[in-house]
Amino acid sequence: MYTQALDSLEADLLPGEESTAALEQRFQAKVDAEERIEPKDWMPDAYRQTLIRQISQHAHSEIVGMLPESNWITRAPSLRRKAVLMAKVQDEGGHGLYLYSAAETLGVSRDELLEQLLSGAAKYSSIFNYPTPTWADIGAIGWLVDGAAIMNQIPICRCSYGPYARAMVRICKEESFHQRQGFEIMMTLAHGTAEQRRMAQDALNRWWWPSIMMFGPSDADSKHTTQSMRWKIKRFSNDELRQKFVDSIVPQAQFLKLAVPDPDLHLDAASGHYRTGAIDWNEFNQVLKGNGPCNRERLAARRRAHEDGRWVREAAMAHEAKERSR
Amino acid sequence: MTAHSQWPLYEVFIRARSGLEHKHVGSIHAADDRMAIEHARDTYTRRQEGVSIWVVRSSQITASDPAEAGALFEPAKDKVYRHPTFYEIPDEVKNL
């Protein structure tokens, strides 16, 4: 109902009515008062574009995120683990759909969004460009990657844009099982044989730094933060969220008796926070540019799935047209 | 997939359990009404969120214009006498 209703936006801008400056002022006052912006409300174009970019990147991440995990569905070590993993991967698909719908309320079509993903024009979370060579990776992804995602997403439940906030409430509710099942896998491995412990440690070694980097560049280098915070799209800075994540994960790693792969990690007694060593942003930027271990493989898999499904989409439309003509 | 072949957009309404009203939960794309129900079920009821689904083509919904919100809804603002608390009744009067 939202996309077609956008046609009426122009009505707000008729000459003789409010100037853009006045509209912007009223918009910001609404945001400041913690009121939600809904699809048909007037909004600055930059706000709309920022949201389209952010929500669609988020949707793409959910969809691409299905790939590294679905890789393990047929090889999950028990029927229970297989059922859980299928439910989780299905959830990620659902999350992608909630988010695409939220983005579409801003006047962009699903086709355009998919096209941006498949052409490589749109970004998705770099974390999914790392491989999942062992079963322990499924544990580490749930525990660390979903853990970081939850940390990022909970504040977005209060985002100023209504449809995004509502999608996020639903997603956060579903994500908490994802993190718990991941921790459970890690716990089982950590309490298992020496070889299983080694697997768990190896997975933590590989996923720790990429997870830390999921929060994005440090505040000093984050170009969108100030404006996004003013618009209440974002509530906490990247570094604040990263700190919260580190503070919650380090004790969990200690519980598992696994070593966080950072020789400089220490508890800062004065502040009560765990401080990490320096982050290798060069690696982050390389993966972002498309040079991560799996960038090409992930996009190729998405393109193939899209092409392989083409006949189904077309047949469904042909069937609908035939039914309608009867 | 060209823009012309895009599956139309549907709005989804779910009744959480009998006795409650259907509530808007989001939207999905589907080729036809039946597929819309199936997609709504897969997308919005993976955790027993509902016992009944309504879907309607988004293009079939007529919505009020936010620019007219004042004209539509503000007249109710000064009609406080429509609420029971408007009337002062002594405490000793019971069952009112």
Contacts between the chains, C-beta under 8 A, distances in Angstrom:
chain1	res1	chain2	res2	distance
A	1	B	11	5.3
A	1	B	27	7.6
A	1	B	58	4.6
A	1	B	61	4.1
A	1	B	63	5.9
A	2	B	27	7.8
A	2	B	58	7.4
A	3	B	9	6.4
A	3	B	58	6.8
A	4	B	58	6.3
A	4	B	59	5.5
A	5	B	63	5.3
A	8	B	65	5.5
A	8	B	67	7.7
A	11	B	65	6.7
A	11	B	67	5.6
A	12	B	67	5.8
A	38	B	66	7.3
A	40	B	63	6.9
A	40	B	65	7.2
A	40	B	66	5.0
A	41	B	66	5.2
A	42	B	66	7.7
A	87	B	46	7.6
A	90	B	42	8.0
A	90	B	46	6.8
A	91	B	46	7.0
A	94	B	42	7.6
A	94	B	43	5.4
A	94	B	46	6.5
A	97	B	28	6.7
A	97	B	43	5.3
A	98	B	26	6.0
A	98	B	43	7.5
A	101	B	26	5.4
A	101	B	27	4.7
A	101	B	28	7.1
A	104	B	9	7.1
A	104	B	27	7.4
A	109	B	3	6.5
A	109	B	6	6.6
A	110	B	6	6.4
A	110	B	29	6.1
A	111	B	1	6.0
A	111	B	2	7.5
A	111	B	3	5.5
A	111	B	6	5.2
A	114	B	1	7.5
A	166	B	26	7.6
A	167	B	26	7.2
A	170	B	26	8.0
A	174	B	46	8.0
A	174	B	47	7.5
A	306	B	1	7.9
A	310	B	1	6.7
A	313	B	1	6.0
A	313	B	5	6.7
A	313	B	7	7.0
A	313	B	31	7.7
A	314	B	5	6.4
A	316	B	7	7.1
A	316	B	31	3.6
A	316	B	32	7.4
A	316	B	35	6.5
A	317	B	5	5.6
A	317	B	7	7.0
A	317	B	31	5.3
A	319	B	31	6.9
A	319	B	32	7.3
A	320	B	31	4.6
A	320	B	32	4.3
A	323	B	32	6.7
